[in-house]
C-alpha cells in the first residue's frame, strides 16, 4: 500500500508566524506532555488553508498548568471537561474520545513538527471521518486533493 500521508520531513511551518501558536507558546505548557489535535495537524502540512482554533490533548504537568491558567468548561461534543483560553481559541482536553484512544498513546506516538507534538494524521483523519461535521467533510476533501496532488507529483 502506498504511503497515504505527507512525510513529516516535508513540513515547513514556522509556528511563530501564526497568532494561535504564539498564544500556545505563551502558555508555556510542557511540550513533552501535550499534542495538538483537531485541524492543526492538517494545517501545518498545507493540507487545509486555515485554522480558527487549536485543540490540545494534555496530561500530567501540561494538563495541570492548563487547569491553573485557563477557564474550566464542560465540552458538549465529547462530554468531557476541558480548559479554554482566549474565548475557546485554544482548548485543552485531558482525553479525546476515550473509547477510541488513550491520552498517553496519542501524545507518545505524536510527531514532532516545528517544535510541537502533533497527533498522527491517521488519528486526525479518522476523527474527522467519525464526526462527519460539514467542516470535517470539507477538510477530508481537501486532504484527499492534497494527497492526490502529492502522489501525482512524486511519480
Backbone as ProteinMPNN parsed JSONL, in Angstrom:
{"seq_chain_A": "XXXXXXXXXXXXXXXXXXXXXXXXXXXXXXXXXXXXXXXXXXXXXXXXXXXXXXXXXXXXXXXXXXXXXXXXXXXXXXXXXXXXXXXXXXXXXXXXXXXXXXXXXXXXXXXXXXXXXXXXXXXXXXXXXXXXXXXXXXXXXXXXXXXXXXXXXXX", "coords_chain_A": {"N_chain_A": [[0.839, -1.183, 0.0], [0.564, 2.185, -0.826], [2.167, 4.93, 0.762], [0.058, 7.035, 2.588], [0.169, 9.522, 3.717], [1.622, 12.783, 4.096], [5.113, 13.12, 4.317], [6.719, 13.884, 7.39], [9.118, 15.166, 7.199], [8.818, 16.923, 5.143], [7.475, 19.066, 6.035], [7.25, 22.45, 6.371], [6.867, 24.688, 8.488], [6.458, 27.586, 10.326], [5.826, 28.151, 13.519], [5.741, 30.588, 14.874], [4.698, 32.396, 13.158], [1.981, 32.345, 13.25], [-0.792, 33.482, 15.006], [-2.243, 31.913, 16.885], [-0.457, 29.863, 17.56], [1.552, 31.39, 18.684], [0.215, 32.247, 20.963], [-0.149, 29.783, 22.195], [2.518, 29.162, 22.731], [3.02, 31.147, 24.633], [1.591, 30.121, 26.803], [3.269, 28.239, 27.839], [3.244, 25.419, 28.238], [4.3, 22.137, 29.15], [5.99, 20.649, 26.661], [6.509, 17.975, 26.269], [4.333, 16.75, 27.215], [1.94, 17.211, 25.904], [-0.101, 17.188, 22.936], [-0.998, 18.397, 19.721], [-4.161, 18.374, 18.316], [-7.149, 17.975, 16.365], [-7.742, 20.19, 13.637], [-5.29, 21.374, 13.181], [-2.964, 19.653, 12.722], [-3.371, 19.075, 10.027], [-3.307, 21.588, 8.886], [-0.631, 22.523, 9.361], [0.729, 20.989, 7.577], [-0.023, 21.982, 5.189], [-2.369, 21.058, 4.105], [-4.886, 22.029, 4.543], [-6.212, 25.347, 4.251], [-6.432, 27.134, 6.434], [-6.861, 27.673, 10.016], [-9.064, 27.991, 12.806], [-8.861, 27.635, 15.468], [-7.099, 25.997, 18.173], [-6.796, 22.681, 19.188], [-5.909, 20.821, 21.935], [-4.464, 17.966, 23.386], [-3.732, 16.919, 26.583], [-1.629, 15.91, 29.35], [-0.59, 15.105, 32.716], [1.923, 17.343, 33.78], [1.421, 19.33, 31.807], [-1.374, 19.361, 31.574], [-2.032, 20.015, 34.228], [-0.941, 22.607, 34.457], [-2.428, 23.964, 32.493], [-4.983, 23.784, 33.658], [-4.596, 25.422, 35.881], [-4.247, 27.922, 34.687], [-6.297, 28.445, 32.815], [-9.826, 28.553, 31.816], [-12.195, 26.45, 33.135], [-14.463, 24.337, 31.519], [-17.301, 22.435, 30.357], [-17.197, 20.132, 27.818], [-19.465, 19.968, 25.264], [-19.495, 18.433, 22.884], [-17.753, 16.214, 23.162], [-18.344, 15.48, 25.709], [-16.702, 15.76, 27.944], [-14.559, 17.262, 30.472], [-12.88, 20.378, 29.805], [-10.308, 22.826, 29.217], [-10.359, 26.206, 28.551], [-8.912, 28.854, 26.603], [-8.573, 32.245, 25.703], [-11.279, 32.745, 24.869], [-12.021, 30.241, 23.837], [-10.402, 29.848, 21.675], [-8.133, 28.395, 22.021], [-8.254, 25.173, 23.171], [-7.926, 22.836, 25.746], [-7.738, 19.462, 26.392], [-8.116, 16.609, 28.544], [-8.545, 14.131, 27.688], [-9.486, 12.338, 24.676], [-12.071, 11.353, 22.87], [-12.389, 8.828, 24.506], [-13.15, 6.136, 24.138], [-11.892, 5.405, 21.85], [-9.168, 6.217, 21.835], [-6.274, 6.327, 23.93], [-5.017, 8.813, 26.072], [-2.213, 8.976, 26.72], [-1.114, 7.361, 24.709], [-1.819, 8.754, 22.343], [-0.297, 11.09, 22.712], [2.341, 10.116, 23.109], [2.83, 8.83, 20.664], [2.703, 10.88, 18.907], [3.821, 13.126, 16.301], [6.782, 15.029, 16.13], [6.877, 18.232, 15.025], [8.148, 21.204, 13.893], [8.813, 21.941, 16.522], [6.676, 21.191, 18.125], [4.441, 18.641, 19.324], [2.359, 16.808, 17.215], [-0.685, 15.172, 16.817], [-0.902, 12.034, 15.216], [-1.579, 11.807, 11.705], [-3.307, 9.764, 10.816], [-5.024, 9.369, 12.973], [-6.234, 11.89, 13.203], [-7.586, 12.093, 10.738], [-9.306, 9.908, 10.956], [-10.847, 10.698, 13.144], [-12.14, 12.978, 12.077], [-13.565, 11.737, 10.062], [-15.285, 10.16, 11.616], [-16.845, 12.14, 12.925], [-18.068, 13.662, 10.873], [-18.942, 16.289, 10.495], [-19.931, 19.29, 8.747], [-17.6, 20.941, 8.309], [-15.62, 19.038, 8.715], [-16.024, 17.252, 6.615], [-15.372, 18.913, 4.465], [-12.664, 19.336, 5.086], [-11.724, 16.69, 4.851], [-12.069, 16.308, 2.098], [-10.26, 18.253, 1.163], [-7.848, 17.212, 2.131], [-7.784, 14.784, 0.734], [-7.548, 15.8, -1.893], [-5.087, 17.077, -1.658], [-3.394, 14.899, -1.079], [-3.731, 13.408, -3.412], [-2.645, 15.156, -5.319], [-0.06, 15.28, -4.308], [0.786, 12.591, -4.538], [0.649, 12.34, -7.277], [2.655, 14.067, -8.114], [4.893, 12.831, -7.189], [5.577, 10.758, -8.777]], "CA_chain_A": [[0.0, 0.0, 0.0], [1.335, 3.407, -0.936], [2.065, 5.826, 1.916], [-1.081, 7.925, 2.37], [0.329, 10.792, 4.419], [2.825, 13.517, 3.725], [6.231, 12.914, 5.209], [6.939, 14.999, 8.307], [10.321, 15.883, 6.78], [8.442, 17.909, 4.135], [6.711, 20.125, 6.683], [7.999, 23.678, 6.633], [5.906, 25.535, 9.174], [7.023, 28.393, 11.394], [4.714, 28.429, 14.427], [5.717, 31.985, 15.331], [4.009, 33.207, 12.155], [0.543, 32.196, 13.429], [-1.14, 34.027, 16.321], [-2.65, 30.863, 17.823], [0.737, 29.176, 18.05], [2.206, 32.325, 19.595], [-0.517, 32.179, 22.23], [0.184, 28.495, 22.797], [3.882, 29.318, 23.255], [2.891, 31.959, 25.848], [1.086, 29.292, 27.903], [4.431, 27.532, 28.37], [2.92, 24.054, 28.648], [5.389, 21.18, 28.963], [5.784, 20.095, 25.319], [6.573, 16.511, 26.31], [3.1, 16.234, 27.802], [0.735, 17.54, 25.15], [-0.033, 17.087, 21.476], [-2.009, 19.197, 19.039], [-5.105, 17.517, 17.593], [-8.066, 18.786, 15.569], [-7.379, 20.506, 12.258], [-3.936, 21.925, 13.079], [-2.009, 18.769, 12.038], [-3.589, 19.21, 8.582], [-2.891, 22.95, 8.522], [0.83, 22.681, 9.318], [1.21, 20.264, 6.402], [-0.523, 22.642, 3.992], [-3.5, 20.307, 3.562], [-6.029, 22.933, 4.624], [-5.647, 26.695, 4.161], [-6.508, 27.954, 7.642], [-7.482, 27.115, 11.217], [-9.656, 29.025, 13.644], [-8.587, 27.352, 16.869], [-6.182, 24.889, 18.431], [-7.26, 21.658, 20.119], [-4.74, 20.229, 22.566], [-4.675, 16.884, 24.35], [-2.645, 17.101, 27.544], [-1.565, 15.039, 30.52], [0.396, 15.449, 33.739], [2.279, 18.739, 34.02], [0.777, 20.234, 30.838], [-2.782, 19.453, 31.971], [-2.098, 20.736, 35.496], [-0.69, 24.036, 34.194], [-3.597, 24.49, 31.769], [-6.067, 23.936, 34.644], [-4.305, 26.586, 36.736], [-4.247, 29.179, 33.924], [-7.446, 28.625, 31.937], [-11.213, 28.505, 32.273], [-12.746, 25.096, 33.035], [-15.815, 24.212, 30.973], [-17.67, 21.056, 30.017], [-17.296, 20.043, 26.369], [-20.691, 19.292, 24.838], [-19.278, 17.496, 21.788], [-17.127, 14.985, 23.643], [-18.866, 15.181, 27.027], [-15.614, 15.698, 28.913], [-14.096, 18.598, 30.862], [-11.797, 20.967, 29.03], [-9.836, 24.127, 29.664], [-10.37, 27.148, 27.425], [-8.125, 30.075, 26.61], [-8.914, 33.234, 24.684], [-12.632, 32.538, 24.367], [-12.147, 28.969, 23.124], [-9.472, 29.765, 20.535], [-7.3, 27.248, 22.388], [-8.936, 24.298, 24.113], [-7.055, 21.768, 26.221], [-8.51, 18.307, 26.848], [-7.321, 15.562, 29.202], [-8.793, 12.905, 26.925], [-10.066, 12.588, 23.364], [-12.832, 10.151, 22.51], [-11.715, 7.766, 25.258], [-13.44, 4.789, 23.631], [-11.041, 5.138, 20.692], [-7.741, 6.474, 22.055], [-5.759, 6.672, 25.257], [-4.276, 10.079, 26.04], [-0.771, 8.736, 26.666], [-0.778, 6.818, 23.396], [-1.884, 9.853, 21.362], [0.831, 12.006, 22.921], [3.618, 9.415, 22.913], [3.018, 8.489, 19.252], [2.594, 12.094, 18.096], [5.002, 13.512, 15.533], [7.371, 16.332, 16.433], [6.983, 19.094, 13.846], [8.361, 22.62, 14.221], [8.912, 22.139, 17.962], [5.471, 20.747, 18.82], [3.912, 17.315, 19.004], [1.078, 16.804, 16.509], [-1.283, 13.84, 16.758], [-0.675, 11.408, 13.909], [-2.619, 12.1, 10.718], [-4.313, 8.71, 10.746], [-5.998, 9.626, 14.047], [-6.97, 13.105, 12.851], [-8.498, 11.789, 9.642], [-10.34, 9.011, 11.473], [-11.715, 11.538, 13.975], [-12.973, 13.795, 11.186], [-14.478, 10.81, 9.399], [-16.298, 9.787, 12.603], [-17.75, 13.243, 13.24], [-18.835, 13.987, 9.666], [-19.49, 17.645, 10.51], [-19.664, 19.923, 7.451], [-16.196, 21.355, 8.169], [-14.796, 17.835, 8.621], [-16.154, 16.742, 5.249], [-14.559, 19.809, 3.631], [-11.262, 19.022, 5.367], [-11.405, 15.392, 4.258], [-11.919, 16.541, 0.657], [-9.014, 18.985, 0.954], [-6.75, 16.271, 2.359], [-7.785, 13.875, -0.417], [-6.989, 16.536, -3.026], [-3.668, 17.293, -1.388], [-2.684, 13.626, -1.218], [-3.772, 13.065, -4.826], [-1.658, 16.022, -5.989], [1.255, 14.875, -3.812], [1.12, 11.303, -5.148], [0.839, 12.58, -8.715], [3.924, 14.754, -8.362], [6.029, 12.011, -6.754], [5.868, 9.824, -9.837]], "C_chain_A": [[0.879, 1.239, 0.0], [1.107, 4.287, 0.289], [1.014, 6.887, 1.646], [-0.974, 9.242, 3.112], [1.612, 11.458, 3.96], [3.903, 13.272, 4.762], [6.423, 14.132, 6.099], [8.19, 15.78, 7.928], [10.004, 16.96, 5.745], [7.633, 19.055, 4.723], [7.63, 21.319, 6.923], [7.016, 24.707, 7.191], [6.618, 26.275, 10.291], [5.895, 28.779, 12.339], [4.637, 29.883, 14.877], [5.032, 32.911, 14.333], [2.487, 33.089, 12.256], [0.185, 32.604, 14.858], [-1.542, 32.953, 17.324], [-1.444, 30.109, 18.389], [1.538, 30.091, 18.967], [1.531, 32.316, 20.956], [-0.234, 30.862, 22.949], [1.583, 28.547, 23.416], [3.844, 30.094, 24.57], [2.408, 31.14, 27.043], [2.196, 28.491, 28.575], [4.065, 26.173, 28.971], [4.107, 23.147, 28.35], [5.159, 20.415, 27.658], [5.936, 18.575, 25.243], [5.249, 15.9, 26.736], [1.831, 16.749, 27.135], [0.99, 17.341, 23.667], [-1.204, 17.875, 20.899], [-2.847, 18.274, 18.16], [-5.958, 18.422, 16.709], [-7.555, 18.998, 14.151], [-5.936, 20.976, 12.09], [-2.921, 20.972, 12.445], [-2.168, 18.799, 10.508], [-3.059, 20.557, 8.094], [-1.369, 23.059, 8.389], [1.446, 21.943, 8.135], [0.717, 20.876, 5.094], [-1.707, 21.933, 3.359], [-4.799, 21.095, 3.62], [-5.47, 24.354, 4.731], [-5.623, 27.497, 5.456], [-7.064, 27.147, 8.809], [-8.022, 28.273, 12.047], [-9.402, 28.822, 15.114], [-7.547, 26.241, 16.959], [-6.811, 23.976, 19.47], [-6.035, 20.904, 20.615], [-5.189, 19.071, 23.446], [-3.458, 16.884, 25.267], [-2.764, 16.116, 28.696], [-0.593, 15.661, 31.534], [0.655, 16.936, 33.877], [1.617, 19.722, 33.047], [-0.692, 20.439, 31.2], [-2.914, 20.276, 33.259], [-1.889, 22.235, 35.294], [-1.885, 24.661, 33.473], [-4.754, 24.72, 32.744], [-5.855, 25.145, 35.532], [-4.514, 27.9, 35.984], [-5.556, 29.473, 33.204], [-8.787, 28.575, 32.631], [-11.744, 27.092, 32.052], [-14.175, 25.15, 32.522], [-16.077, 22.736, 30.696], [-17.906, 21.0, 28.515], [-18.52, 19.289, 25.911], [-20.462, 18.232, 23.758], [-18.742, 16.157, 22.293], [-17.625, 14.591, 25.03], [-17.804, 15.054, 28.098], [-15.185, 17.115, 29.291], [-12.963, 19.072, 29.965], [-11.461, 22.326, 29.606], [-9.762, 25.031, 28.435], [-9.473, 28.349, 27.693], [-8.615, 30.962, 25.478], [-10.267, 32.936, 24.024], [-12.813, 31.27, 23.549], [-11.254, 28.849, 21.901], [-8.421, 28.674, 20.758], [-8.068, 26.47, 23.435], [-8.024, 23.121, 24.452], [-7.931, 20.685, 26.854], [-7.581, 17.328, 27.555], [-7.536, 14.209, 28.536], [-9.509, 13.28, 25.628], [-10.764, 11.325, 22.911], [-12.23, 8.925, 23.193], [-12.026, 6.348, 24.803], [-12.483, 4.407, 22.5], [-9.549, 5.243, 20.995], [-7.448, 6.749, 23.515], [-4.903, 7.927, 25.116], [-2.776, 9.847, 25.889], [-0.34, 8.238, 25.298], [-0.791, 7.92, 22.329], [-0.675, 10.775, 21.483], [2.151, 11.321, 22.603], [3.884, 9.078, 21.454], [2.928, 9.702, 18.335], [3.924, 12.395, 17.408], [5.482, 14.886, 15.965], [7.535, 17.098, 15.123], [7.135, 20.531, 14.325], [8.295, 22.882, 15.727], [7.7, 21.742, 18.771], [5.146, 19.312, 18.435], [2.553, 17.504, 18.324], [0.587, 15.366, 16.442], [-1.161, 13.313, 15.33], [-1.866, 11.62, 12.974], [-3.693, 11.025, 10.647], [-5.413, 8.941, 11.782], [-6.859, 10.84, 13.718], [-8.004, 12.799, 11.769], [-9.63, 10.871, 10.107], [-11.336, 9.794, 12.322], [-12.66, 12.361, 13.108], [-13.983, 12.926, 10.438], [-15.61, 10.398, 10.352], [-17.327, 10.898, 12.823], [-18.63, 13.646, 12.062], [-19.524, 15.353, 9.743], [-19.179, 18.277, 9.153], [-18.2, 20.332, 7.279], [-15.274, 20.149, 8.054], [-14.85, 17.238, 7.22], [-15.347, 17.596, 4.274], [-13.081, 19.495, 3.831], [-10.857, 17.686, 4.758], [-11.225, 15.513, 2.743], [-10.608, 17.253, 0.355], [-7.8, 18.08, 1.135], [-6.639, 15.311, 1.185], [-7.165, 14.553, -1.639], [-5.5, 16.756, -2.864], [-2.871, 16.012, -1.593], [-2.651, 13.171, -2.68], [-2.722, 13.864, -5.591], [-0.252, 15.596, -5.598], [1.692, 13.555, -4.449], [1.371, 11.439, -6.652], [2.177, 13.213, -9.009], [5.115, 13.912, -7.975], [6.342, 10.879, -7.734], [5.236, 8.53, -9.643]], "O_chain_A": [[1.842, 1.316, 0.762], [-0.012, 4.379, 0.794], [1.052, 7.563, 0.617], [-1.936, 10.01, 3.137], [2.551, 10.806, 3.503], [3.62, 13.223, 5.959], [6.308, 15.269, 5.642], [8.315, 16.948, 8.298], [10.839, 17.828, 5.493], [7.158, 19.921, 3.988], [8.655, 21.205, 7.594], [6.419, 25.487, 6.449], [7.304, 25.663, 11.109], [5.084, 29.644, 12.006], [3.557, 30.358, 15.229], [4.808, 34.085, 14.629], [1.772, 33.667, 11.438], [0.794, 32.121, 15.813], [-1.214, 33.068, 18.505], [-1.426, 29.759, 19.569], [2.143, 29.619, 19.93], [2.202, 32.372, 21.986], [-0.096, 30.835, 24.172], [1.797, 28.026, 24.511], [4.55, 29.746, 25.517], [2.777, 31.434, 28.18], [2.078, 28.109, 29.739], [4.512, 25.821, 30.063], [4.838, 23.38, 27.388], [4.226, 19.618, 27.567], [5.533, 17.96, 24.256], [5.054, 14.689, 26.637], [0.759, 16.724, 27.74], [2.131, 17.326, 23.206], [-2.259, 17.997, 21.521], [-2.316, 17.497, 17.366], [-5.53, 19.518, 16.347], [-6.999, 18.085, 13.541], [-5.414, 20.978, 10.975], [-2.073, 21.436, 11.683], [-1.201, 18.571, 9.781], [-2.444, 20.651, 7.032], [-0.873, 23.625, 7.415], [2.57, 22.245, 7.735], [1.003, 20.356, 4.016], [-2.022, 22.179, 2.195], [-5.711, 20.852, 2.83], [-4.37, 24.545, 5.249], [-4.859, 28.455, 5.562], [-7.657, 26.084, 8.623], [-7.503, 29.388, 11.995], [-9.681, 29.702, 15.928], [-7.17, 25.632, 15.958], [-7.298, 24.435, 20.503], [-5.229, 20.413, 19.826], [-6.179, 19.182, 24.168], [-2.315, 16.854, 24.811], [-3.831, 15.571, 28.977], [0.122, 16.616, 31.231], [-0.279, 17.714, 34.07], [1.286, 20.841, 33.44], [-1.198, 21.559, 31.14], [-3.797, 21.126, 33.369], [-2.592, 23.044, 35.9], [-2.303, 25.768, 33.81], [-5.433, 25.743, 32.663], [-6.814, 25.824, 35.9], [-4.918, 28.894, 36.588], [-5.894, 30.639, 33.0], [-8.877, 28.556, 33.859], [-11.746, 26.591, 30.927], [-14.998, 25.914, 33.026], [-15.176, 21.902, 30.793], [-18.734, 21.747, 27.993], [-18.617, 18.084, 26.141], [-21.174, 17.229, 23.727], [-19.225, 15.097, 21.895], [-17.357, 13.478, 25.484], [-17.986, 14.314, 29.065], [-15.414, 18.059, 28.534], [-12.191, 18.273, 29.437], [-12.227, 22.901, 30.379], [-9.179, 24.667, 27.414], [-9.3, 28.792, 28.828], [-9.022, 30.474, 24.423], [-10.382, 32.882, 22.8], [-13.665, 31.222, 22.661], [-11.334, 27.864, 21.167], [-7.889, 28.104, 19.805], [-8.484, 27.018, 24.456], [-7.433, 22.496, 23.572], [-8.75, 20.959, 27.731], [-6.403, 17.224, 27.213], [-6.797, 13.258, 28.791], [-10.058, 14.374, 25.493], [-10.11, 10.329, 22.601], [-11.63, 8.077, 22.532], [-11.237, 5.439, 25.06], [-12.287, 3.224, 22.224], [-8.753, 4.459, 20.48], [-8.263, 7.324, 24.236], [-4.155, 8.073, 24.15], [-2.138, 10.452, 25.029], [0.698, 8.657, 24.785], [0.123, 8.005, 21.509], [-0.099, 11.19, 20.477], [2.991, 11.886, 21.902], [5.041, 9.041, 21.035], [3.061, 9.57, 17.118], [4.992, 11.983, 17.86], [4.679, 15.803, 16.144], [8.25, 16.657, 14.223], [6.306, 21.012, 15.098], [7.785, 23.915, 16.16], [7.686, 21.931, 19.987], [5.526, 18.835, 17.366], [1.708, 18.263, 18.799], [1.328, 14.459, 16.065], [-1.301, 14.063, 14.364], [-3.018, 11.611, 13.409], [-4.866, 11.336, 10.442], [-6.593, 8.734, 11.499], [-8.071, 10.822, 13.929], [-9.161, 13.203, 11.878], [-10.778, 11.039, 9.696], [-12.543, 9.571, 12.224], [-13.857, 12.428, 13.387], [-15.12, 13.339, 10.213], [-16.765, 10.301, 9.936], [-18.528, 10.636, 12.899], [-19.812, 13.938, 12.242], [-20.57, 15.554, 9.126], [-18.25, 17.839, 8.475], [-17.616, 20.098, 6.221], [-14.252, 20.218, 7.37], [-13.836, 16.773, 6.699], [-14.711, 17.067, 3.363], [-12.328, 19.397, 2.862], [-9.762, 17.563, 4.208], [-10.329, 14.892, 2.172], [-9.917, 16.902, -0.602], [-6.835, 18.172, 0.376], [-5.541, 15.047, 0.693], [-6.351, 13.95, -2.34], [-4.739, 16.634, -3.824], [-1.803, 16.029, -2.205], [-1.653, 12.61, -3.133], [-1.995, 13.311, -6.416], [0.646, 15.551, -6.439], [2.846, 13.417, -4.856], [2.206, 10.734, -7.218], [2.78, 12.932, -10.045], [6.239, 14.219, -8.373], [7.29, 10.122, -7.52], [5.398, 7.634, -10.471]]}, "name": "protein", "num_of_chains": 1, "seq": "XXXXXXXXXXXXXXXXXXXXXXXXXXXXXXXXXXXXXXXXXXXXXXXXXXXXXXXXXXXXXXXXXXXXXXXXXXXXXXXXXXXXXXXXXXXXXXXXXXXXXXXXXXXXXXXXXXXXXXXXXXXXXXXXXXXXXXXXXXXXXXXXXXXXXXXXXXX"}
